Amino acid sequence: MGDPELQQEFLAEIRALEESRAGVPFVFRPSEAFYLLALLQLALRHPGVNRDAPGAGKFGYELARNIESRLCRTPAMAEVARQGWEDPA
């Protein structure tokens, strides 16, 4: 966000929503939840995530682990999810 005015408006809107305790519920099909887990695993590998946005990195990691614990209860799914945490290099 390069526009300081837009950034201030955005922050004010987010704060107002959080103060109202507004929730943002989602319902995913199992395949969609796994796609989200894989995307989070990939994003969390980016070196800047924890350096530049540690709160976002922590939230992303907790969300990914939450999806994994709820979804990956069978051997093959658990193994594919586990491999997603490994460094491919």
N, C-alpha and C positions, 0 to 999 in steps of 0.2 A: 504494500500500500504506500505509494509515493505521495499521495495527496493528504496533507496534514488535516485538512478540514473533514475529509471523508473518514479518516482514521478516528477522529474525535467523535463524529456522529456514530460510527460503528461501535466504539467502546461504550458510549452512552446507551445505545440500544441493547447491547449485550448485558450491561449492568442492570438495566430496567427489567429485562426478562429474568435474570437471575434473582433479583429482589422479589419478583412476583412468584418465584418458585415454579415457573412454567416448565413443564417437561416436554421432551421431544421423543415420544415413543416410536419405535420401529418394530415391524414384524418382517422377518426374512424367511424365505424358503431355505432349506438346508444348503443347497448349492450356493445361494447368494451369501449366506453367512460364511461359508468356506472361502468364497472369493474375497470377502472383506477381510477375513483372517490373513489370507495370502497377501493382500495389498498392504495390510498393516505390517506384516513381517518384512516385506520389501522396503516400505517407507522407513521402518525403524533401523534399517541397515545404513541409511544415509548418515554420514558422519556429523552433519550439522544439526540433526534433530535434537539430540541431547545437549549439544553445546549451545545452540542458538535459541532453542525453545524447550527447556527441560520439563516444564509443566506439560506441554503437549506430548513430549516423548513418554513421560510417565503415564499419562492418560492413555496413550495409544497402546503401550505395553500392557497395562491393566485390562483394557478392552479386549485386546487380542487374546490374552490368557483366559479371560472370562468366556469369550466365544469358544475357545479351544476346550475348556472344561465342560461346557454345556453340550457341545456338538460332537466332539471326537471321543466317543465312548466305545468304539469298536477298534479292533487291532489295526486294520489297514488305515483307517482315518487318523488314528492316533500317530501312526508311524509317518504318514505324509505330513501331518502337522509338525511333528518333531523335526523332520528333515527341513521344514521351512524355516526353522530357527538357526540352522547351520549356515556357516559362511560358505558360499559355493566356490570360493577361490582355493 
